[in-house]
Each structure stands twice: as structure tokens, then as C-alpha cells.
């Protein structure tokens, strides 16, 4: 995909058609969407920030399942900080800022963080199932390995469209 973009010159500013990145919504509706997303992001950053601060303060007492909840808070916090501001600014501008390259950045990042969040929730469920049904409890290093595995699997799985497999394109 990246080689196709470079060959077609789509990564250079101004070569993409303006219509494909211009919002189809009315400008007033775009501003409303931007304000709604901004409100959700502010609440998410505050809520997940509190979870991260509390977890940091009591880091020596964190149990295994709490570490997975901290991982989920990290995923949500970073997604709100790294990706949603672009969406908010684009809504206010009534056009997707940065054209195709930021579209790829936004899609890849949200895909990685979305998968990581889903895998973390699935890991919490499986670990709860194992603890409830078999009275086996995973601790410390094993939980950390689960957290690392969720990030690695999400990153690998999300990178496939960059190499042309399941390539995404504008509608």
C-alpha cells in the first residue's frame, strides 16, 4: 500500500482530490460532532487519568486482574490523546486534515488501540473464567506477558493493511 501511494504521488500534499476529504455533513453538524467527540475525549482522559494516577500510587499492591484494567486504561488514554484530537480538529475544519497520510495514521492507530482494548477485555474474561471454574489464578509475570501479548498481536494484526493485505480505501 505504501509503495502504491508513493508511486501514485498521493503522499504529497495537494495531489488528492479535495472532494474525498471534505465532510459530507453540514458545517453546523460537523461542529456539533466535534463538540460531542471533544466532550467524550475530555471525560475519557479525566477518568482514565484518575485510574492511572491511582494505579501508579499503589503500584506495589496491584493484583493481576487490576493490571489488565490498567492496561485498558492506558489503551483508552493514549487513543484519546494521540488520535481523537485529529478527528475533532477535522470536524471543526469541515475537511479531513492532512489528507491521505493522516487518514492512514488515524486508521492504523485506532485499529491497533481498538484491537488492544478488545484483546484486553477478552483476556480479563478468560482469566476470570479460569479463576472461577478451575480455581487457578495467574499472577505477576504471567499477567504482564498477557498485556505484552495483547499489544503485540494488535500491532501485528493492524499492520497487514500497510502491506496491501486487506487494504483500505476511501469510499
C-alpha positions as CSV (number, residue, x, y, z in Angstrom):
1,X,0.0,0.0,0.0
2,X,2.7,2.5,0.9
3,X,4.6,1.7,-2.3
4,X,1.4,2.3,-4.3
5,X,0.9,5.6,-2.5
6,X,4.4,6.7,-3.3
7,X,4.2,5.6,-6.9
8,X,0.9,7.4,-7.4
9,X,2.2,10.5,-5.6
10,X,-0.7,10.5,-3.1
11,X,1.5,11.2,-0.1
12,X,2.5,14.6,-1.5
13,X,0.2,17.4,-0.3
14,X,-2.3,18.7,-2.8
15,X,-2.4,15.6,-5.1
16,X,-5.5,14.0,-3.6
17,X,-8.9,15.2,-4.7
18,X,-10.4,17.7,-2.2
19,X,-13.8,16.2,-2.5
20,X,-12.8,12.8,-1.0
21,X,-11.6,14.5,2.2
22,X,-14.3,17.2,2.5
23,X,-17.0,16.3,5.0
24,X,-20.4,15.4,3.6
25,X,-22.1,16.9,6.7
26,X,-23.4,20.4,7.0
27,X,-20.8,22.7,8.7
28,X,-23.0,23.2,11.8
29,X,-23.4,19.5,12.1
30,X,-19.7,19.0,11.8
31,X,-19.1,21.4,14.7
32,X,-21.7,19.6,16.8
33,X,-20.0,16.3,16.1
34,X,-16.6,17.8,17.0
35,X,-18.0,19.1,20.3
36,X,-19.6,15.8,21.2
37,X,-16.3,13.9,20.4
38,X,-14.4,16.5,22.4
39,X,-16.7,16.1,25.4
40,X,-16.2,12.3,25.3
41,X,-12.5,12.7,25.0
42,X,-12.3,15.1,27.9
43,X,-14.3,12.7,30.1
44,X,-12.2,9.7,29.0
45,X,-8.9,11.5,29.6
46,X,-10.0,12.6,33.1
47,X,-11.5,9.2,34.0
48,X,-8.6,7.1,32.7
49,X,-6.1,9.6,34.0
50,X,-7.5,9.2,37.5
51,X,-7.3,5.4,37.1
52,X,-3.6,5.7,36.0
53,X,-2.7,8.1,38.8
54,X,-4.3,5.9,41.5
55,X,-2.7,2.8,40.0
56,X,0.7,4.5,40.0
57,X,0.4,5.5,43.6
58,X,-0.5,1.9,44.7
59,X,1.6,0.1,42.1
60,X,3.2,-2.3,44.6
61,X,-0.3,-3.5,45.7
62,X,-1.8,-4.1,42.2
63,X,-3.2,-7.5,41.7
64,X,-3.1,-9.4,38.4
65,X,-6.5,-8.6,37.2
66,X,-6.1,-4.9,38.1
67,X,-3.0,-4.8,35.9
68,X,-5.2,-5.7,32.9
69,X,-7.6,-2.9,33.9
70,X,-4.6,-0.6,34.0
71,X,-3.7,-1.8,30.5
72,X,-7.2,-1.0,29.3
73,X,-7.0,2.5,30.9
74,X,-3.6,3.0,29.1
75,X,-5.1,2.0,25.8
76,X,-8.1,4.3,26.1
77,X,-6.0,7.2,27.5
78,X,-3.4,7.0,24.6
79,X,-6.1,6.7,22.0
80,X,-7.8,9.8,23.2
81,X,-4.5,11.8,23.3
82,X,-3.0,10.5,20.1
83,X,-5.9,10.2,17.6
84,X,-9.1,11.9,18.6
85,X,-7.7,15.4,18.5
86,X,-7.2,14.9,14.8
87,X,-10.8,13.9,14.4
88,X,-12.0,16.8,16.5
89,X,-9.9,19.4,14.5
90,X,-11.1,17.8,11.2
91,X,-14.7,18.1,12.3
92,X,-14.2,21.8,13.1
93,X,-12.5,22.4,9.8
94,X,-15.1,20.6,7.8
95,X,-12.4,18.7,6.0
96,X,-10.1,15.8,6.9
97,X,-6.8,17.5,7.9
98,X,-3.6,16.1,6.4
99,X,-5.4,14.2,3.6
100,X,-4.5,10.6,3.0
101,X,-1.4,10.2,5.2
102,X,-3.2,11.3,8.4
103,X,-6.1,9.1,7.3
104,X,-3.7,6.1,7.3
105,X,-2.2,7.2,10.6
106,X,-5.6,7.6,12.2
107,X,-7.0,4.3,10.8
108,X,-3.9,2.3,11.8
109,X,-3.7,3.8,15.3
110,X,-7.4,3.4,16.1
111,X,-7.2,-0.1,14.8
112,X,-4.3,-1.0,17.0
113,X,-5.8,0.6,20.1
114,X,-9.2,-0.8,19.4
115,X,-7.9,-4.4,19.0
116,X,-5.7,-4.0,22.0
117,X,-8.7,-2.9,24.1
118,X,-10.8,-5.8,22.8
119,X,-8.0,-8.3,23.4
120,X,-7.5,-6.9,27.0
121,X,-11.2,-7.3,27.7
122,X,-11.1,-10.8,26.3
123,X,-8.1,-11.6,28.5
124,X,-9.9,-10.3,31.6
125,X,-12.9,-12.6,30.7
126,X,-10.7,-15.7,30.2
127,X,-8.7,-15.1,33.3
128,X,-12.0,-14.7,35.3
129,X,-13.3,-17.9,33.8
130,X,-10.2,-19.8,34.7
131,X,-10.2,-18.5,38.3
132,X,-13.9,-19.2,38.7
133,X,-14.1,-22.6,37.2
134,X,-10.7,-24.1,38.0
135,X,-9.5,-22.0,41.0
136,X,-6.3,-21.2,39.1
137,X,-5.1,-17.7,39.4
138,X,-2.5,-16.1,37.2
139,X,-0.1,-13.6,38.9
140,X,2.6,-11.2,38.2
141,X,4.8,-12.1,35.3
142,X,2.0,-14.1,33.5
143,X,-0.3,-11.1,33.6
144,X,2.4,-8.9,32.3
145,X,3.0,-11.4,29.4
146,X,-0.7,-11.2,28.6
147,X,-0.5,-7.4,28.5
148,X,2.5,-7.5,26.2
149,X,0.9,-10.2,24.0
150,X,-2.3,-8.0,23.6
151,X,-0.2,-5.1,22.3
152,X,2.0,-7.3,20.0
153,X,-0.9,-9.2,18.5
154,X,-2.9,-5.9,18.0
155,X,0.2,-4.2,16.3
156,X,0.9,-7.2,14.0
157,X,-2.7,-7.7,13.0
158,X,-3.2,-4.0,12.4
159,X,-0.2,-3.7,10.2
160,X,-1.4,-6.0,7.5
161,X,-3.2,-3.3,5.5
162,X,0.0,-1.3,5.3
163,X,1.5,-4.1,3.2
164,X,-1.6,-4.4,0.9
165,X,-3.4,-7.3,2.7
166,X,-7.0,-6.2,3.4
167,X,-6.0,-2.8,2.1
168,X,-8.4,0.0,2.9
169,X,-9.5,2.7,0.5
170,X,-11.7,5.8,0.7
171,X,-15.4,5.1,-0.1
